[in-house]
Amino acid sequence: MAHIDLPEFEQMSPAIQERAKPILEKTGKLGEIFKLLAIDWFRGVKRQVCF
């Protein structure tokens, strides 16, 4: 099985942190699904694909 290092809030880009902040403030943590989406979103930005 593959292992993916998921980014923590501090490692995310400012644009992703902006989206993550309300979730973090409400729940106190970011789930694994959000972290996976953050990786995919970051790669999409590099390819100029909208989220």
N, C-alpha and C positions, 0 to 999 in steps of 0.2 A: 504494500500500500504506500502511496506517495505521501510525503509530508510537506506541508506548505507553512512557512513562517508567516503568521498573520501580523500585520502592523498594529502597533499600539497608537493611541491618539496622537502622541508626540511625533510619531514617525510619518503621519499622514500629511498630505499637502494641505496648505491653507484652505483651498476650496473644499476639500473633503472634511476638514475639521469644522468648517462652517455648517455643513450638513449633519455632522456627528454631534455637535455641541448640544442641541436640544434633546437628543436622545440621552446623552451622557448626563445632562442636568436632571432629566426626569427619572431615569432608572438607576443612575450611578455607575453604569457599565455599558460597554458596547458588545453586542453579541457577535458570535462567530460569523453569522450570515452577513451582518453589516461589514465586518472586516474583509470578508471575501468579496463583497460588492465594491469595497473601496479599492481593492487590488485591481479588479476588472475595470472600474471607472478610470483609475489612473492610467491603465494601459490604453483605454479608449481615447483619453485626452491626447496621449502621445501619437495616436493614429488620426487625430482630428475627428473622432466620432463622438457625437453627443450622447450623454447619459440618458 
